[in-house]
């Protein structure tokens, strides 16, 4: 894949991921599956950004420890 196509792919992933992340944060105050949307956004962002991958792993670990 050429450098330009990689850059375009990275921008598309960033736009989609940050849009979903924003929707998830808004859903914290509004009705909706906020945690699920935020996890999905971080999974998408994690395909290109290391910080998102690390944050996703931390969130998943916290959710596993949280009592039902």
mmCIF file as Biopython writes it, N, C-alpha, C and O atoms, coordinates in Angstrom:
data_model
#
loop_
_atom_site.group_PDB
_atom_site.id
_atom_site.type_symbol
_atom_site.label_atom_id
_atom_site.label_alt_id
_atom_site.label_comp_id
_atom_site.label_asym_id
_atom_site.label_entity_id
_atom_site.label_seq_id
_atom_site.pdbx_PDB_ins_code
_atom_site.Cartn_x
_atom_site.Cartn_y
_atom_site.Cartn_z
_atom_site.occupancy
_atom_site.B_iso_or_equiv
_atom_site.auth_seq_id
_atom_site.auth_asym_id
_atom_site.pdbx_PDB_model_num
ATOM 1   N N  . UNK A ? 1  ? 0.860   -1.174 0.000  1.0 0.0 1  A 1 
ATOM 2   C CA . UNK A ? 1  ? 0.000   0.000  0.000  1.0 0.0 1  A 1 
ATOM 3   C C  . UNK A ? 1  ? 0.904   1.235  0.000  1.0 0.0 1  A 1 
ATOM 4   O O  . UNK A ? 1  ? 1.880   1.307  0.748  1.0 0.0 1  A 1 
ATOM 5   N N  . UNK A ? 2  ? 0.572   2.175  -0.826 1.0 0.0 2  A 1 
ATOM 6   C CA . UNK A ? 2  ? 1.392   3.381  -0.900 1.0 0.0 2  A 1 
ATOM 7   C C  . UNK A ? 2  ? 1.234   4.222  0.356  1.0 0.0 2  A 1 
ATOM 8   O O  . UNK A ? 2  ? 0.294   4.047  1.132  1.0 0.0 2  A 1 
ATOM 9   N N  . UNK A ? 3  ? 2.176   5.137  0.535  1.0 0.0 3  A 1 
ATOM 10  C CA . UNK A ? 3  ? 2.149   5.988  1.725  1.0 0.0 3  A 1 
ATOM 11  C C  . UNK A ? 3  ? 0.876   6.816  1.787  1.0 0.0 3  A 1 
ATOM 12  O O  . UNK A ? 3  ? 0.321   7.018  2.867  1.0 0.0 3  A 1 
ATOM 13  N N  . UNK A ? 4  ? 0.414   7.289  0.661  1.0 0.0 4  A 1 
ATOM 14  C CA . UNK A ? 4  ? -0.790  8.110  0.618  1.0 0.0 4  A 1 
ATOM 15  C C  . UNK A ? 4  ? -2.015  7.302  1.044  1.0 0.0 4  A 1 
ATOM 16  O O  . UNK A ? 4  ? -2.850  7.801  1.798  1.0 0.0 4  A 1 
ATOM 17  N N  . UNK A ? 5  ? -2.130  6.078  0.578  1.0 0.0 5  A 1 
ATOM 18  C CA . UNK A ? 5  ? -3.272  5.240  0.962  1.0 0.0 5  A 1 
ATOM 19  C C  . UNK A ? 5  ? -3.245  4.925  2.452  1.0 0.0 5  A 1 
ATOM 20  O O  . UNK A ? 5  ? -4.295  4.862  3.092  1.0 0.0 5  A 1 
ATOM 21  N N  . UNK A ? 6  ? -2.048  4.727  3.013  1.0 0.0 6  A 1 
ATOM 22  C CA . UNK A ? 6  ? -1.938  4.488  4.455  1.0 0.0 6  A 1 
ATOM 23  C C  . UNK A ? 6  ? -2.380  5.714  5.237  1.0 0.0 6  A 1 
ATOM 24  O O  . UNK A ? 6  ? -3.044  5.594  6.266  1.0 0.0 6  A 1 
ATOM 25  N N  . UNK A ? 7  ? -2.016  6.881  4.754  1.0 0.0 7  A 1 
ATOM 26  C CA . UNK A ? 7  ? -2.419  8.118  5.422  1.0 0.0 7  A 1 
ATOM 27  C C  . UNK A ? 7  ? -3.923  8.308  5.349  1.0 0.0 7  A 1 
ATOM 28  O O  . UNK A ? 7  ? -4.544  8.712  6.332  1.0 0.0 7  A 1 
ATOM 29  N N  . UNK A ? 8  ? -4.517  8.024  4.197  1.0 0.0 8  A 1 
ATOM 30  C CA . UNK A ? 8  ? -5.965  8.149  4.031  1.0 0.0 8  A 1 
ATOM 31  C C  . UNK A ? 8  ? -6.676  7.169  4.958  1.0 0.0 8  A 1 
ATOM 32  O O  . UNK A ? 8  ? -7.658  7.523  5.609  1.0 0.0 8  A 1 
ATOM 33  N N  . UNK A ? 9  ? -6.177  5.937  5.016  1.0 0.0 9  A 1 
ATOM 34  C CA . UNK A ? 9  ? -6.769  4.918  5.899  1.0 0.0 9  A 1 
ATOM 35  C C  . UNK A ? 9  ? -6.693  5.377  7.350  1.0 0.0 9  A 1 
ATOM 36  O O  . UNK A ? 9  ? -7.659  5.234  8.099  1.0 0.0 9  A 1 
ATOM 37  N N  . UNK A ? 10 ? -5.557  5.924  7.748  1.0 0.0 10 A 1 
ATOM 38  C CA . UNK A ? 10 ? -5.365  6.389  9.132  1.0 0.0 10 A 1 
ATOM 39  C C  . UNK A ? 10 ? -6.327  7.527  9.467  1.0 0.0 10 A 1 
ATOM 40  O O  . UNK A ? 10 ? -6.875  7.575  10.569 1.0 0.0 10 A 1 
ATOM 41  N N  . UNK A ? 11 ? -6.531  8.442  8.520  1.0 0.0 11 A 1 
ATOM 42  C CA . UNK A ? 11 ? -7.454  9.562  8.740  1.0 0.0 11 A 1 
ATOM 43  C C  . UNK A ? 11 ? -8.887  9.055  8.861  1.0 0.0 11 A 1 
ATOM 44  O O  . UNK A ? 11 ? -9.634  9.511  9.726  1.0 0.0 11 A 1 
ATOM 45  N N  . UNK A ? 12 ? -9.270  8.124  8.009  1.0 0.0 12 A 1 
ATOM 46  C CA . UNK A ? 12 ? -10.630 7.576  8.056  1.0 0.0 12 A 1 
ATOM 47  C C  . UNK A ? 12 ? -10.866 6.870  9.396  1.0 0.0 12 A 1 
ATOM 48  O O  . UNK A ? 12 ? -11.912 7.051  10.020 1.0 0.0 12 A 1 
ATOM 49  N N  . UNK A ? 13 ? -9.894  6.070  9.833  1.0 0.0 13 A 1 
ATOM 50  C CA . UNK A ? 13 ? -10.015 5.377  11.113 1.0 0.0 13 A 1 
ATOM 51  C C  . UNK A ? 13 ? -10.115 6.390  12.247 1.0 0.0 13 A 1 
ATOM 52  O O  . UNK A ? 13 ? -10.911 6.213  13.170 1.0 0.0 13 A 1 
ATOM 53  N N  . UNK A ? 14 ? -9.316  7.443  12.183 1.0 0.0 14 A 1 
ATOM 54  C CA . UNK A ? 14 ? -9.349  8.475  13.233 1.0 0.0 14 A 1 
ATOM 55  C C  . UNK A ? 14 ? -10.705 9.171  13.270 1.0 0.0 14 A 1 
ATOM 56  O O  . UNK A ? 14 ? -11.255 9.386  14.350 1.0 0.0 14 A 1 
ATOM 57  N N  . UNK A ? 15 ? -11.247 9.521  12.125 1.0 0.0 15 A 1 
ATOM 58  C CA . UNK A ? 15 ? -12.532 10.224 12.078 1.0 0.0 15 A 1 
ATOM 59  C C  . UNK A ? 15 ? -13.654 9.326  12.620 1.0 0.0 15 A 1 
ATOM 60  O O  . UNK A ? 15 ? -14.452 9.753  13.454 1.0 0.0 15 A 1 
ATOM 61  N N  . UNK A ? 16 ? -13.702 8.097  12.143 1.0 0.0 16 A 1 
ATOM 62  C CA . UNK A ? 16 ? -14.747 7.167  12.597 1.0 0.0 16 A 1 
ATOM 63  C C  . UNK A ? 16 ? -14.585 6.876  14.088 1.0 0.0 16 A 1 
ATOM 64  O O  . UNK A ? 16 ? -15.561 6.904  14.837 1.0 0.0 16 A 1 
ATOM 65  N N  . UNK A ? 17 ? -13.357 6.598  14.518 1.0 0.0 17 A 1 
ATOM 66  C CA . UNK A ? 17 ? -13.110 6.266  15.916 1.0 0.0 17 A 1 
ATOM 67  C C  . UNK A ? 17 ? -13.436 7.411  16.863 1.0 0.0 17 A 1 
ATOM 68  O O  . UNK A ? 17 ? -14.100 7.208  17.879 1.0 0.0 17 A 1 
ATOM 69  N N  . UNK A ? 18 ? -12.967 8.629  16.530 1.0 0.0 18 A 1 
ATOM 70  C CA . UNK A ? 18 ? -13.231 9.765  17.409 1.0 0.0 18 A 1 
ATOM 71  C C  . UNK A ? 18 ? -14.713 10.154 17.398 1.0 0.0 18 A 1 
ATOM 72  O O  . UNK A ? 18 ? -15.240 10.622 18.408 1.0 0.0 18 A 1 
ATOM 73  N N  . UNK A ? 19 ? -15.380 9.964  16.266 1.0 0.0 19 A 1 
ATOM 74  C CA . UNK A ? 19 ? -16.815 10.240 16.219 1.0 0.0 19 A 1 
ATOM 75  C C  . UNK A ? 19 ? -17.563 9.288  17.152 1.0 0.0 19 A 1 
ATOM 76  O O  . UNK A ? 19 ? -18.420 9.715  17.926 1.0 0.0 19 A 1 
ATOM 77  N N  . UNK A ? 20 ? -17.236 8.010  17.077 1.0 0.0 20 A 1 
ATOM 78  C CA . UNK A ? 20 ? -17.872 7.033  17.969 1.0 0.0 20 A 1 
ATOM 79  C C  . UNK A ? 20 ? -17.518 7.306  19.427 1.0 0.0 20 A 1 
ATOM 80  O O  . UNK A ? 20 ? -18.360 7.159  20.313 1.0 0.0 20 A 1 
ATOM 81  N N  . UNK A ? 21 ? -16.282 7.698  19.671 1.0 0.0 21 A 1 
ATOM 82  C CA . UNK A ? 21 ? -15.873 8.012  21.041 1.0 0.0 21 A 1 
ATOM 83  C C  . UNK A ? 21 ? -16.678 9.187  21.585 1.0 0.0 21 A 1 
ATOM 84  O O  . UNK A ? 21 ? -17.105 9.167  22.739 1.0 0.0 21 A 1 
ATOM 85  N N  . UNK A ? 22 ? -16.883 10.193 20.770 1.0 0.0 22 A 1 
ATOM 86  C CA . UNK A ? 22 ? -17.684 11.346 21.181 1.0 0.0 22 A 1 
ATOM 87  C C  . UNK A ? 22 ? -19.130 10.932 21.456 1.0 0.0 22 A 1 
ATOM 88  O O  . UNK A ? 22 ? -19.726 11.371 22.440 1.0 0.0 22 A 1 
ATOM 89  N N  . UNK A ? 23 ? -19.685 10.099 20.599 1.0 0.0 23 A 1 
ATOM 90  C CA . UNK A ? 23 ? -21.057 9.608  20.807 1.0 0.0 23 A 1 
ATOM 91  C C  . UNK A ? 23 ? -21.135 8.819  22.116 1.0 0.0 23 A 1 
ATOM 92  O O  . UNK A ? 23 ? -22.096 8.961  22.872 1.0 0.0 23 A 1 
ATOM 93  N N  . UNK A ? 24 ? -20.127 7.988  22.383 1.0 0.0 24 A 1 
ATOM 94  C CA . UNK A ? 24 ? -20.113 7.215  23.620 1.0 0.0 24 A 1 
ATOM 95  C C  . UNK A ? 24 ? -20.036 8.097  24.853 1.0 0.0 24 A 1 
ATOM 96  O O  . UNK A ? 24 ? -20.704 7.834  25.852 1.0 0.0 24 A 1 
ATOM 97  N N  . UNK A ? 25 ? -19.219 9.147  24.785 1.0 0.0 25 A 1 
ATOM 98  C CA . UNK A ? 25 ? -19.108 10.063 25.921 1.0 0.0 25 A 1 
ATOM 99  C C  . UNK A ? 25 ? -20.429 10.794 26.140 1.0 0.0 25 A 1 
ATOM 100 O O  . UNK A ? 25 ? -20.840 11.000 27.282 1.0 0.0 25 A 1 
ATOM 101 N N  . UNK A ? 26 ? -21.091 11.184 25.068 1.0 0.0 26 A 1 
ATOM 102 C CA . UNK A ? 26 ? -22.396 11.848 25.191 1.0 0.0 26 A 1 
ATOM 103 C C  . UNK A ? 26 ? -23.413 10.889 25.801 1.0 0.0 26 A 1 
ATOM 104 O O  . UNK A ? 26 ? -24.278 11.307 26.570 1.0 0.0 26 A 1 
ATOM 105 N N  . UNK A ? 27 ? -23.310 9.604  25.459 1.0 0.0 27 A 1 
ATOM 106 C CA . UNK A ? 27 ? -24.251 8.614  25.994 1.0 0.0 27 A 1 
ATOM 107 C C  . UNK A ? 27 ? -24.074 8.375  27.486 1.0 0.0 27 A 1 
ATOM 108 O O  . UNK A ? 27 ? -24.935 7.757  28.114 1.0 0.0 27 A 1 
ATOM 109 N N  . UNK A ? 28 ? -22.980 8.849  28.066 1.0 0.0 28 A 1 
ATOM 110 C CA . UNK A ? 28 ? -22.831 8.722  29.513 1.0 0.0 28 A 1 
ATOM 111 C C  . UNK A ? 28 ? -23.939 9.512  30.197 1.0 0.0 28 A 1 
ATOM 112 O O  . UNK A ? 28 ? -24.473 9.081  31.218 1.0 0.0 28 A 1 
ATOM 113 N N  . UNK A ? 29 ? -24.286 10.676 29.631 1.0 0.0 29 A 1 
ATOM 114 C CA . UNK A ? 29 ? -25.347 11.512 30.203 1.0 0.0 29 A 1 
ATOM 115 C C  . UNK A ? 29 ? -26.717 11.171 29.626 1.0 0.0 29 A 1 
ATOM 116 O O  . UNK A ? 29 ? -27.736 11.354 30.293 1.0 0.0 29 A 1 
ATOM 117 N N  . UNK A ? 30 ? -26.746 10.683 28.410 1.0 0.0 30 A 1 
ATOM 118 C CA . UNK A ? 30 ? -28.003 10.339 27.744 1.0 0.0 30 A 1 
ATOM 119 C C  . UNK A ? 30 ? -28.191 8.827  27.776 1.0 0.0 30 A 1 
ATOM 120 O O  . UNK A ? 30 ? -27.241 8.084  28.019 1.0 0.0 30 A 1 
ATOM 121 N N  . UNK A ? 31 ? -29.422 8.373  27.531 1.0 0.0 31 A 1 
ATOM 122 C CA . UNK A ? 31 ? -29.642 6.920  27.521 1.0 0.0 31 A 1 
ATOM 123 C C  . UNK A ? 31 ? -28.933 6.263  26.331 1.0 0.0 31 A 1 
ATOM 124 O O  . UNK A ? 31 ? -28.935 6.785  25.216 1.0 0.0 31 A 1 
ATOM 125 N N  . UNK A ? 32 ? -28.347 5.142  26.596 1.0 0.0 32 A 1 
ATOM 126 C CA . UNK A ? 32 ? -27.684 4.409  25.535 1.0 0.0 32 A 1 
ATOM 127 C C  . UNK A ? 32 ? -26.541 3.580  26.094 1.0 0.0 32 A 1 
ATOM 128 O O  . UNK A ? 32 ? -26.145 3.752  27.247 1.0 0.0 32 A 1 
ATOM 129 N N  . UNK A ? 33 ? -26.016 2.686  25.278 1.0 0.0 33 A 1 
ATOM 130 C CA . UNK A ? 33 ? -24.936 1.789  25.727 1.0 0.0 33 A 1 
ATOM 131 C C  . UNK A ? 33 ? -23.569 2.483  25.653 1.0 0.0 33 A 1 
ATOM 132 O O  . UNK A ? 33 ? -22.756 2.161  24.785 1.0 0.0 33 A 1 
ATOM 133 N N  . UNK A ? 34 ? -23.320 3.418  26.548 1.0 0.0 34 A 1 
ATOM 134 C CA . UNK A ? 34 ? -22.101 4.241  26.500 1.0 0.0 34 A 1 
ATOM 135 C C  . UNK A ? 34 ? -20.837 3.388  26.545 1.0 0.0 34 A 1 
ATOM 136 O O  . UNK A ? 34 ? -19.932 3.581  25.733 1.0 0.0 34 A 1 
ATOM 137 N N  . UNK A ? 35 ? -20.768 2.455  27.476 1.0 0.0 35 A 1 
ATOM 138 C CA . UNK A ? 35 ? -19.554 1.649  27.629 1.0 0.0 35 A 1 
ATOM 139 C C  . UNK A ? 35 ? -19.267 0.841  26.375 1.0 0.0 35 A 1 
ATOM 140 O O  . UNK A ? 35 ? -18.120 0.754  25.937 1.0 0.0 35 A 1 
ATOM 141 N N  . UNK A ? 36 ? -20.288 0.260  25.805 1.0 0.0 36 A 1 
ATOM 142 C CA . UNK A ? 36 ? -20.116 -0.535 24.591 1.0 0.0 36 A 1 
ATOM 143 C C  . UNK A ? 36 ? -19.600 0.327  23.432 1.0 0.0 36 A 1 
ATOM 144 O O  . UNK A ? 36 ? -18.694 -0.084 22.708 1.0 0.0 36 A 1 
ATOM 145 N N  . UNK A ? 37 ? -20.170 1.504  23.261 1.0 0.0 37 A 1 
ATOM 146 C CA . UNK A ? 37 ? -19.763 2.398  22.170 1.0 0.0 37 A 1 
ATOM 147 C C  . UNK A ? 37 ? -18.328 2.887  22.388 1.0 0.0 37 A 1 
ATOM 148 O O  . UNK A ? 37 ? -17.550 2.971  21.438 1.0 0.0 37 A 1 
ATOM 149 N N  . UNK A ? 38 ? -17.980 3.208  23.626 1.0 0.0 38 A 1 
ATOM 150 C CA . UNK A ? 38 ? -16.616 3.668  23.916 1.0 0.0 38 A 1 
ATOM 151 C C  . UNK A ? 38 ? -15.614 2.540  23.661 1.0 0.0 38 A 1 
ATOM 152 O O  . UNK A ? 38 ? -14.547 2.778  23.096 1.0 0.0 38 A 1 
ATOM 153 N N  . UNK A ? 39 ? -15.946 1.327  24.069 1.0 0.0 39 A 1 
ATOM 154 C CA . UNK A ? 39 ? -15.062 0.189  23.799 1.0 0.0 39 A 1 
ATOM 155 C C  . UNK A ? 39 ? -14.905 -0.046 22.299 1.0 0.0 39 A 1 
ATOM 156 O O  . UNK A ? 39 ? -13.801 -0.324 21.831 1.0 0.0 39 A 1 
ATOM 157 N N  . UNK A ? 40 ? -15.982 0.061  21.551 1.0 0.0 40 A 1 
ATOM 158 C CA . UNK A ? 40 ? -15.927 -0.099 20.100 1.0 0.0 40 A 1 
ATOM 159 C C  . UNK A ? 40 ? -15.052 0.985  19.474 1.0 0.0 40 A 1 
ATOM 160 O O  . UNK A ? 40 ? -14.233 0.698  18.601 1.0 0.0 40 A 1 
ATOM 161 N N  . UNK A ? 41 ? -15.224 2.217  19.918 1.0 0.0 41 A 1 
ATOM 162 C CA . UNK A ? 41 ? -14.420 3.322  19.397 1.0 0.0 41 A 1 
ATOM 163 C C  . UNK A ? 41 ? -12.940 3.094  19.682 1.0 0.0 41 A 1 
ATOM 164 O O  . UNK A ? 41 ? -12.101 3.310  18.808 1.0 0.0 41 A 1 
ATOM 165 N N  . UNK A ? 42 ? -12.614 2.663  20.892 1.0 0.0 42 A 1 
ATOM 166 C CA . UNK A ? 42 ? -11.215 2.410  21.232 1.0 0.0 42 A 1 
ATOM 167 C C  . UNK A ? 42 ? -10.645 1.234  20.447 1.0 0.0 42 A 1 
ATOM 168 O O  . UNK A ? 42 ? -9.464  1.231  20.101 1.0 0.0 42 A 1 
ATOM 169 N N  . UNK A ? 43 ? -11.479 0.236  20.165 1.0 0.0 43 A 1 
ATOM 170 C CA . UNK A ? 43 ? -11.015 -0.894 19.351 1.0 0.0 43 A 1 
ATOM 171 C C  . UNK A ? 43 ? -10.693 -0.424 17.932 1.0 0.0 43 A 1 
ATOM 172 O O  . UNK A ? 43 ? -9.700  -0.853 17.343 1.0 0.0 43 A 1 
ATOM 173 N N  . UNK A ? 44 ? -11.519 0.444  17.395 1.0 0.0 44 A 1 
ATOM 174 C CA . UNK A ? 44 ? -11.266 0.980  16.055 1.0 0.0 44 A 1 
ATOM 175 C C  . UNK A ? 44 ? -10.007 1.843  16.076 1.0 0.0 44 A 1 
ATOM 176 O O  . UNK A ? 44 ? -9.127  1.680  15.231 1.0 0.0 44 A 1 
ATOM 177 N N  . UNK A ? 45 ? -9.921  2.752  17.031 1.0 0.0 45 A 1 
ATOM 178 C CA . UNK A ? 45 ? -8.747  3.618  17.132 1.0 0.0 45 A 1 
ATOM 179 C C  . UNK A ? 45 ? -7.482  2.804  17.426 1.0 0.0 45 A 1 
ATOM 180 O O  . UNK A ? 45 ? -6.389  3.165  16.991 1.0 0.0 45 A 1 
ATOM 181 N N  . UNK A ? 46 ? -7.639  1.722  18.156 1.0 0.0 46 A 1 
ATOM 182 C CA . UNK A ? 46 ? -6.508  0.876  18.511 1.0 0.0 46 A 1 
ATOM 183 C C  . UNK A ? 46 ? -5.848  0.188  17.333 1.0 0.0 46 A 1 
ATOM 184 O O  . UNK A ? 46 ? -4.718  -0.287 17.446 1.0 0.0 46 A 1 
ATOM 185 N N  . UNK A ? 47 ? -6.532  0.128  16.211 1.0 0.0 47 A 1 
ATOM 186 C CA . UNK A ? 47 ? -5.906  -0.462 15.021 1.0 0.0 47 A 1 
ATOM 187 C C  . UNK A ? 47 ? -4.792  0.425  14.479 1.0 0.0 47 A 1 
ATOM 188 O O  . UNK A ? 47 ? -3.924  -0.047 13.746 1.0 0.0 47 A 1 
ATOM 189 N N  . UNK A ? 48 ? -4.813  1.696  14.833 1.0 0.0 48 A 1 
ATOM 190 C CA . UNK A ? 48 ? -3.802  2.638  14.339 1.0 0.0 48 A 1 
ATOM 191 C C  . UNK A ? 48 ? -3.039  3.374  15.424 1.0 0.0 48 A 1 
ATOM 192 O O  . UNK A ? 48 ? -1.949  3.885  15.165 1.0 0.0 48 A 1 
ATOM 193 N N  . UNK A ? 49 ? -3.585  3.445  16.642 1.0 0.0 49 A 1 
ATOM 194 C CA . UNK A ? 49 ? -2.981  4.266  17.687 1.0 0.0 49 A 1 
ATOM 195 C C  . UNK A ? 49 ? -2.705  3.429  18.933 1.0 0.0 49 A 1 
ATOM 196 O O  . UNK A ? 49 ? -3.605  2.790  19.479 1.0 0.0 49 A 1 
ATOM 197 N N  . UNK A ? 50 ? -1.462  3.441  19.369 1.0 0.0 50 A 1 
ATOM 198 C CA . UNK A ? 50 ? -1.045  2.660  20.523 1.0 0.0 50 A 1 
ATOM 199 C C  . UNK A ? 50 ? -1.734  3.115  21.804 1.0 0.0 50 A 1 
ATOM 200 O O  . UNK A ? 50 ? -2.097  2.277  22.629 1.0 0.0 50 A 1 
ATOM 201 N N  . UNK A ? 51 ? -1.924  4.415  21.994 1.0 0.0 51 A 1 
ATOM 202 C CA . UNK A ? 51 ? -2.564  4.932  23.207 1.0 0.0 51 A 1 
ATOM 203 C C  . UNK A ? 51 ? -3.978  4.377  23.350 1.0 0.0 51 A 1 
ATOM 204 O O  . UNK A ? 51 ? -4.423  4.086  24.460 1.0 0.0 51 A 1 
ATOM 205 N N  . UNK A ? 52 ? -4.687  4.231  22.225 1.0 0.0 52 A 1 
ATOM 206 C CA . UNK A ? 52 ? -6.058  3.713  22.269 1.0 0.0 52 A 1 
ATOM 207 C C  . UNK A ? 52 ? -6.053  2.229  22.628 1.0 0.0 52 A 1 
ATOM 208 O O  . UNK A ? 52 ? -6.914  1.759  23.372 1.0 0.0 52 A 1 
ATOM 209 N N  . UNK A ? 53 ? -5.082  1.504  22.098 1.0 0.0 53 A 1 
ATOM 210 C CA . UNK A ? 53 ? -4.963  0.083  22.406 1.0 0.0 53 A 1 
ATOM 211 C C  . UNK A ? 53 ? -4.708  -0.118 23.896 1.0 0.0 53 A 1 
ATOM 212 O O  . UNK A ? 53 ? -5.295  -1.003 24.519 1.0 0.0 53 A 1 
ATOM 213 N N  . UNK A ? 54 ? -3.831  0.705  24.461 1.0 0.0 54 A 1 
ATOM 214 C CA . UNK A ? 54 ? -3.519  0.593  25.893 1.0 0.0 54 A 1 
ATOM 215 C C  . UNK A ? 54 ? -4.733  0.952  26.753 1.0 0.0 54 A 1 
ATOM 216 O O  . UNK A ? 54 ? -5.020  0.274  27.740 1.0 0.0 54 A 1 
ATOM 217 N N  . UNK A ? 55 ? -5.438  2.009  26.382 1.0 0.0 55 A 1 
ATOM 218 C CA . UNK A ? 55 ? -6.623  2.422  27.125 1.0 0.0 55 A 1 
ATOM 219 C C  . UNK A ? 55 ? -7.715  1.356  27.041 1.0 0.0 55 A 1 
ATOM 220 O O  . UNK A ? 55 ? -8.401  1.093  28.029 1.0 0.0 55 A 1 
ATOM 221 N N  . UNK A ? 56 ? -7.876  0.752  25.886 1.0 0.0 56 A 1 
ATOM 222 C CA . UNK A ? 56 ? -8.857  -0.326 25.707 1.0 0.0 56 A 1 
ATOM 223 C C  . UNK A ? 56 ? -8.535  -1.494 26.635 1.0 0.0 56 A 1 
ATOM 224 O O  . UNK A ? 56 ? -9.434  -2.043 27.272 1.0 0.0 56 A 1 
ATOM 225 N N  . UNK A ? 57 ? -7.274  -1.874 26.717 1.0 0.0 57 A 1 
ATOM 226 C CA . UNK A ? 57 ? -6.885  -2.974 27.596 1.0 0.0 57 A 1 
ATOM 227 C C  . UNK A ? 57 ? -7.156  -2.634 29.060 1.0 0.0 57 A 1 
ATOM 228 O O  . UNK A ? 57 ? -7.608  -3.492 29.818 1.0 0.0 57 A 1 
ATOM 229 N N  . UNK A ? 58 ? -6.886  -1.398 29.465 1.0 0.0 58 A 1 
ATOM 230 C CA . UNK A ? 58 ? -7.161  -0.980 30.844 1.0 0.0 58 A 1 
ATOM 231 C C  . UNK A ? 58 ? -8.660  -1.025 31.141 1.0 0.0 58 A 1 
ATOM 232 O O  . UNK A ? 58 ? -9.071  -1.484 32.206 1.0 0.0 58 A 1 
ATOM 233 N N  . UNK A ? 59 ? -9.480  -0.545 30.193 1.0 0.0 59 A 1 
ATOM 234 C CA . UNK A ? 59 ? -10.927 -0.553 30.401 1.0 0.0 59 A 1 
ATOM 235 C C  . UNK A ? 59 ? -11.457 -1.983 30.483 1.0 0.0 59 A 1 
ATOM 236 O O  . UNK A ? 59 ? -12.302 -2.288 31.324 1.0 0.0 59 A 1 
ATOM 237 N N  . UNK A ? 60 ? -10.961 -2.854 29.612 1.0 0.0 60 A 1 
ATOM 238 C CA . UNK A ? 60 ? -11.414 -4.240 29.639 1.0 0.0 60 A 1 
ATOM 239 C C  . UNK A ? 60 ? -11.028 -4.915 30.951 1.0 0.0 60 A 1 
ATOM 240 O O  . UNK A ? 60 ? -11.805 -5.697 31.498 1.0 0.0 60 A 1 
ATOM 241 N N  . UNK A ? 61 ? -9.837  -4.620 31.456 1.0 0.0 61 A 1 
ATOM 242 C CA . UNK A ? 61 ? -9.401  -5.204 32.725 1.0 0.0 61 A 1 
ATOM 243 C C  . UNK A ? 61 ? -10.278 -4.711 33.873 1.0 0.0 61 A 1 
ATOM 244 O O  . UNK A ? 61 ? -10.633 -5.489 34.759 1.0 0.0 61 A 1 
ATOM 245 N N  . UNK A ? 62 ? -10.628 -3.434 33.864 1.0 0.0 62 A 1 
ATOM 246 C CA . UNK A ? 62 ? -11.503 -2.894 34.915 1.0 0.0 62 A 1 
ATOM 247 C C  . UNK A ? 62 ? -12.887 -3.526 34.850 1.0 0.0 62 A 1 
ATOM 248 O O  . UNK A ? 62 ? -13.477 -3.846 35.882 1.0 0.0 62 A 1 
ATOM 249 N N  . UNK A ? 63 ? -13.403 -3.706 33.645 1.0 0.0 63 A 1 
ATOM 250 C CA . UNK A ? 63 ? -14.734 -4.304 33.498 1.0 0.0 63 A 1 
ATOM 251 C C  . UNK A ? 63 ? -14.740 -5.751 33.965 1.0 0.0 63 A 1 
ATOM 252 O O  . UNK A ? 63 ? -15.743 -6.220 34.503 1.0 0.0 63 A 1 
ATOM 253 N N  . UNK A ? 64 ? -13.632 -6.468 33.768 1.0 0.0 64 A 1 
ATOM 254 C CA . UNK A ? 64 ? -13.559 -7.862 34.215 1.0 0.0 64 A 1 
ATOM 255 C C  . UNK A ? 64 ? -13.562 -7.947 35.741 1.0 0.0 64 A 1 
ATOM 256 O O  . UNK A ? 64 ? -14.129 -8.881 36.309 1.0 0.0 64 A 1 
ATOM 257 N N  . UNK A ? 65 ? -12.925 -6.965 36.414 1.0 0.0 65 A 1 
ATOM 258 C CA . UNK A ? 65 ? -12.837 -6.976 37.882 1.0 0.0 65 A 1 
ATOM 259 C C  . UNK A ? 65 ? -14.099 -6.452 38.548 1.0 0.0 65 A 1 
ATOM 260 O O  . UNK A ? 65 ? -14.339 -6.746 39.719 1.0 0.0 65 A 1 
ATOM 261 N N  . UNK A ? 66 ? -14.900 -5.692 37.841 1.0 0.0 66 A 1 
ATOM 262 C CA . UNK A ? 66 ? -16.081 -5.046 38.422 1.0 0.0 66 A 1 
ATOM 263 C C  . UNK A ? 66 ? -17.121 -6.101 38.795 1.0 0.0 66 A 1 
ATOM 264 O O  . UNK A ? 66 ? -17.520 -6.899 37.946 1.0 0.0 66 A 1 
ATOM 265 N N  . UNK A ? 67 ? -17.564 -6.115 40.056 1.0 0.0 67 A 1 
ATOM 266 C CA . UNK A ? 67 ? -18.599 -7.094 40.448 1.0 0.0 67 A 1 
ATOM 267 C C  . UNK A ? 67 ? -19.939 -6.777 39.802 1.0 0.0 67 A 1 
ATOM 268 O O  . UNK A ? 67 ? -20.288 -5.612 39.608 1.0 0.0 67 A 1 
ATOM 269 N N  . UNK A ? 68 ? -20.667 -7.801 39.479 1.0 0.0 68 A 1 
ATOM 270 C CA . UNK A ? 68 ? -21.965 -7.616 38.797 1.0 0.0 68 A 1 
ATOM 271 C C  . UNK A ? 68 ? -23.044 -7.178 39.711 1.0 0.0 68 A 1 
ATOM 272 O O  . UNK A ? 68 ? -24.180 -6.984 39.277 1.0 0.0 68 A 1 
#
